Amino acid sequence: MMRRLLPVSTAILLAISCMSSTASPEFDLSRLPSYQPQQQVSGSIRNFGFGLGGLLKDWEDGFRKFHPDIQFDDRLPTSDAAIPALVTGVTDLAPDGGEATLTETLSFFETYGHYPTDITVASGAYDVEGRSNGLVVYVSKDNPISKLTIEQLDGIFGAARTGGLRGFKWTLADGRDARKDIRTWGQLGLKGAWANKPIHTYGHAPSGTSRFFQWKVLENGDKWNPDYEEFVETGSKMIGDADRVKQHGGLQYMLSDRLAHDPYGIAWTVVPQASKVTGIKPIALAPRGGGSFVVPSRASFQSREYPLVRSIYIYLNRTPGQAVEPKLKEFLRYVLSREGQEAVVKNGNYLPLTAAVVSEQRKKLE
């Protein structure tokens, strides 16, 4: 049964969505543990992957104040190199701006017989372009819809499926039948002239961002609404010359030329792509399984109350039952400390973790 949709002030939604990060209050990190070394470490730590917009260097500089005999050997071309470097054994830590892919996880498992250990070290950005931004759902400003659940998003953007992936394992528990497809606005509670109008769906073409949407919304299924129109991220290296000439295919085109003029459309994207587009509004979302509807904002991204926030990771190869190497453990404990998360705030590319997430991640090191 669909939830009855309650009105939310569009003006408030737009004001919060367009809020500049410089206007947001400073984050309170007082509940995070201050870094206290468990032991002095020395030697070299190899990092292979992504430099996280300079944040990894900031962490290294801060860590050396406590452990001056530690050295870092960094090779930081791209997130795409992180897990492969871990698989081939040429790194100790693999900083990555996104989730491991199916083939990366499977490759690692086939090599070592266990999953890579993922440590969440920051939250993805709200409005800083190109920094693993969380996802926001938009509709035309003329559309009366204001709230949706993740289950409803699944019904809108997905299709009937027999199952979904958990890691690289297929599970029938994540399947659903066509009765949960949502194809008209009336199925979402809209009345009158809206009731029988078809829903037009828009979003990203295959990418790390779309994999995240499939994971969080489609339960790692790959069955999309047949109506779904995908667009390549504006300014990305995925846009070919022909598309550039035509100025067609970019997300800003999708939002400004399509969604803004389509009262029956709905799109998911990231705030930097939508921030300069008029005629659209963001939607508040409730998590899968129930909970409050949350408006997308920098604050709700940082608190992780908003259900489509992304994570930034450092992966390592830890054999189950074996201790984490002391120098790696100390470095990751520093990252997951008040000092480490203060560096996230100062760097400005990502959002700092909450005390609850820090506590959860530190337990993975024990």
N, C-alpha and C positions, 0 to 999 in steps of 0.2 A: 504494500500500500504506500502510495506517495505521500510525503508530508505536505501539509497545507503551507503554501508560501506566504510569509508575512512581509509587509512592506518595510524597506530600509531606505533611509534618506539617500537619494542619489547624490545629492550635493555633498553629503558627508563622505560617501564612497569615493567620489572624484577627488575631493580635497585630500583625503588620506593617500589615495593612490598616487597623486602627483606630488606629494610632499617630498621636498629635496632632503637628501641625507644630511645636509648641513643644518637643517631646521629641526632635526630630531634630537631629543634629549640624550645626554650621555648615558651609557649603559652602566648599571650598578653591578660591579663584579665583586662586591664585598663578601659574598657567600662562597666564592671560589677559594680553594686552599692556596695559601702562599707556598712557593716552592722551597722545600727543605731537602737538600741532597740526602739520600740514604747512604751513599758512599761516594768517594771521589773516583772518577773514571778518567782514563786517558786512552790514547790511540786514535784511530781514524774511523769515521762513520761515512760510508758511501751512500749518497743519495742519487737516484736516477729517476727522472720523470719530469715533473713540472715545478717551476720555482714559485708558483702561487703568487705571481705579481710582486715578487720581492719579499714576501712574508717568510719564506723558508730562511732566507739570509738574516732577516730580523731575529728569528728564533735562534739561529746559530750564534749570532753575536751576543744575544742575551745569555745563552747557555754557557758560552765561554767565560763569562764573568764569574761563574760558579766553578767551572772546570777548565782552567786555562791550558791544560795539557791535552785537550781534545782537539782533533783536526777534522775537517770535513772535505771529502772528495766529491764534488758535485758535478753531475752531468744532467742538465735540465733542459732538454730540447722541447718536450711536449708531454702531456698526460698520456698520449698514446704509447709512449715508451716505458711507462712505469711498470705495469704488470709483466710485459715481456722481459724487462731487465731482471725482475724478481724470479721469473721462471728460469732464466738462463744463469742465475747465480752471480750476476755482475754487480749487484747492489745489496745493501743491507736494508735500506728503506726505500719505499716507492711512493713519493708524494703524487697525488692524483686529484685533479679537479672534478672528478665524477666517479660514477659507479663502474666496477669492472664489468666488461661485457660477457656474454655467454661463452664465447670462444676463449677469452682470457681466463675465466674461471675454470673452464674445462681443461685448458692447457696446463694450468698450474696443478690441478688435481691429478691429471694423468702423469705428471712429472714427479710429484711428491706424495700423492696419496691422501692429501688433506687439503682443505680450503686455505687460501691466504687469510691472514688475520687483518681485518680492517679496523683502523682506529679513526674515528671521526674527530677531526682537529679544529674545525670551524664550521659555521653555517654558510651556505651559499648567499650571494648578494641579493639585495632587494632591487636597487636601481643603479648599481654600478655595472656598466656594460661589459659583457664578456666574462663575467666572474661567476659562472655556475648559478645563474639566477633561478630562483624558485619560479613556479608557473602561476600565472593569473588568468582567469577566465573572463572574457569580455563579451558584451552584447551591444547592440545599438542603443543609444540613449533613449530611443523611443520605445524600447521593449520594457514592459512593466515588470519583468522578472528581476528579482534582486538576490535570491538565495538558492543554492543548490547543494545537495549532498554529493559525496564522492560516488555513491551508488548510482545516483541520477546521471552524473557525468559518464559513468560506465555505460549506462543505457543509451545516452545520447551519442557518444563517440564510438562505442564498441558495437559488436554484433555477437550473435550466438556463437559460443565456442565450447569445445568438449573439455577443455582444461587450461592450465596455465603453468608457467615455469616457476620453480622455487630453486634458485641457484641454477643448476643445469638439469634438474630433475622435473619431469613432467608429472603434474598431479591433477587428477580429475576433480579434486575438491574445489578448484578454482574455475570450473566450467559454469556456464549458465545457458539457458535456452532463450529462444526468440521472444518469449513472453515478457522478458525484461528489457527488450529494445524500446527506446523512446524516440519516436519519429515525428510527433506533432507537439505543438505548444500546449494543446489541451491536456496532454498526458502529464504536464507539469503544473496543472491547476489553472491555467489561463482560460478565461471565459469569453463568450461573445464571438466577435470576429476573429479572435486569435485561436479559438479552440481547434479548428481543423487545419490551421496553417502548418506546412511542413517546416521542420527544423533544418537549416542549412549549416553544415559543420565545416570549420576551417581550422588549420593548425600547421605545425611544422612538418617538413619532409623528414625522412629518416636521418637521425643524428643522435648524439648523446642526450639531447633534450627530449626527443621523442621517445627514446628508450626509457627515460625516467617517467614520462607520462604513461607509457605502457605498464611499467612496474607498479606505479602508485594508483592508477585509475583502472587499467584493464587487467590487473593482477597478472602481469607478464604474459598476457595473451597477445596474439598478433592479428586478431580478427577485428577490422575496423568497419564502421558504418560505410556502406557502399557510396554514400553521398559525400564522404570526407574529401575535401580539397586541401592538398598539402602545398606549402610554400617554403622555399629556402630562406634561411635567415639573412636579412639584409646586411650587406657588407661582408659576408662570409666567403671563404675560399671555395665554397661549393657552387657559387653562381658562375655559370659559364658565360663566354663572351656574347653569345646570341641573346641570352637572358638579360645581360647588362644593357645591350643595345635597345632591347624592347622595353626595358624597365619593368619587366613582368616576372613574377616569381618571388620577389622579396616580400618579407613579412609586412613591411610598412605599406606596400601596395595592397596586401591582403586586408590590412586594417583600415587604411584611409580610402581606398577606392572600392572595396568590396563590403566589409562589415559595416562601416559607417553609413552606408546607403542601403543596407539590407536589414530591415526590421526583424526578419525571421532568421537571421544568422547568429551564430555563436562561435567564438574562437578561443583557443588557448595559446598563450605566448608568454613573453617576459616583459617586465615593465619598461626596460630601455627601448624596446621596439614600439611600445604603445604610448610613451610619455608625451610625444609631440603630436599625437593624433587626436583630433576633435571628433565629436559625434559618437563616441563609444563610452561605455562605463564598465567598471569591474564588478564582479559578483562575489558576494560572501559565500564561503564554503564551510561545510561541516564534514568532519572526518568519517571514514568508513566505520560502520558499526554504531554510529550515534555520537552525539556531542553537540556543543554549541556551534552556531554559525560564526565564522571569524572573517572580518574584513581584511583584505591584504594590505599590509603596511610594513614599514621598516621594523616597527616594534613587534608586530605579530610574527614576522619572520624570525626575529632574533629570539623571541620567547618560544618559538616553534609550536605555538598554538595553531597557526595557519597550517593546513594539512599538506601543502605541496611545496614545502621548503626543501632545498637540496642540501647535501652535505659535502664537505671537503675531507679527503682521506689521506692518511699515510698507511700504506700496506707494508706488512712484513711477513716473512716466512717463519712461523713458529710451529714446531712440531708439537702436537697435542701431548700434554703431560710434561713437557720440558720448560724450564725457566727461560724467560726472555734474557738475552745477553745484557749484562749490567749497563754497558754504555748506551745501548739502545733504549733500555727501560728508563734510564735517567733522563735522556733527551726527551722521550715522549712524556714523561712525568712533568718535565718543565713546560712543554707545549700545553699540557692539560693542567696548568696552574694559573693563578691570578696573573702572574707576570707574563706567562705565555699568551693569555687571552687579552691582556692589555696591549700586547704587541699587535694583535689582530685589529683592535680598535684604532690604534695609532696608524697602522698601515692603510686602513680604509678600504681595502678591496673586498673584504668579506665581513661577516658578522660574528661576534664572539659567542661562545657556547654558554648555555645556562649551567648552573651548579648541578642540576640533575643529570644532564648529559655528561658533564665532566666526570661525575662520580661513576656513572655507568661505564665510561670508556676506560677509566683508570683500573677498574676491576678486571678488564681484559689483560692487563699487564701482570697480574698476580698469578 
